[in-house]
């Protein structure tokens, strides 16, 4: 399969974990050093965060990276 043919997307459980932790989007954003709009877009899977931001989000949510983020191969 050529790189151009590879299709996939980043998925996440941020909202469920955030709500379970009793955090608002703004609180998560503040702790992860991001904007609320960024957290909203990542939760809605409209935007894949940088690796650095993804690790910060997982750390704030006190969850293993693999529990927060996943990758689905749509190819």
C-alpha positions in Angstrom: 0.0 0.0 0.0 1.4 3.4 -0.9 1.6 6.2 1.7 -1.0 8.1 -0.3 -3.4 5.2 -0.1 -3.1 4.9 3.7 -6.2 6.3 5.4 -6.9 6.6 9.1 -7.9 8.9 11.9 -7.1 9.6 15.5 -9.9 8.8 17.9 -10.2 9.7 21.6 -12.1 9.2 24.8 -11.3 12.7 26.1 -14.9 13.8 26.8 -15.8 10.6 28.8 -12.6 10.8 30.8 -12.9 14.6 31.3 -16.5 14.3 32.5 -15.5 11.3 34.8 -12.8 13.5 36.3 -15.2 16.3 36.9 -13.4 18.7 34.7 -14.9 21.3 32.3 -13.4 21.8 28.9 -11.8 25.1 30.2 -10.3 23.4 33.2 -8.7 20.7 31.0 -7.5 23.3 28.5 -5.9 25.4 31.3 -4.2 22.4 32.8 -3.0 21.0 29.4 -1.9 24.5 28.3 -4.3 24.7 25.4 -7.4 26.7 24.4 -10.9 25.6 25.1 -11.5 25.7 21.4 -8.7 23.3 20.8 -10.0 20.9 23.4 -13.5 21.1 21.8 -12.1 20.4 18.4 -10.0 17.4 19.6 -12.9 16.0 21.6 -15.1 16.2 18.4 -12.3 14.5 16.4 -12.2 17.5 14.1 -8.5 18.1 15.0 -5.7 15.6 15.8 -3.5 17.2 18.5 0.2 17.3 18.4 1.9 14.5 20.1 3.1 16.9 22.9 -0.5 18.1 23.5 -1.8 14.6 23.4 0.6 13.5 26.1 -0.3 16.6 28.2 -4.0 15.8 27.9 -3.5 12.2 28.9 -1.4 13.3 31.9 -4.0 15.8 33.1 -6.7 13.1 32.8 -4.4 10.7 34.8 -4.9 8.0 32.1 -2.5 6.0 30.0 -2.0 7.5 26.5 -3.5 4.4 24.9 -6.7 4.8 27.0 -7.2 8.4 25.8 -6.2 8.1 22.2 -6.5 5.5 19.5 -6.0 5.2 15.7 -8.5 3.7 13.3 -7.3 2.5 9.9 -10.0 3.4 7.5 -8.1 1.9 4.6 
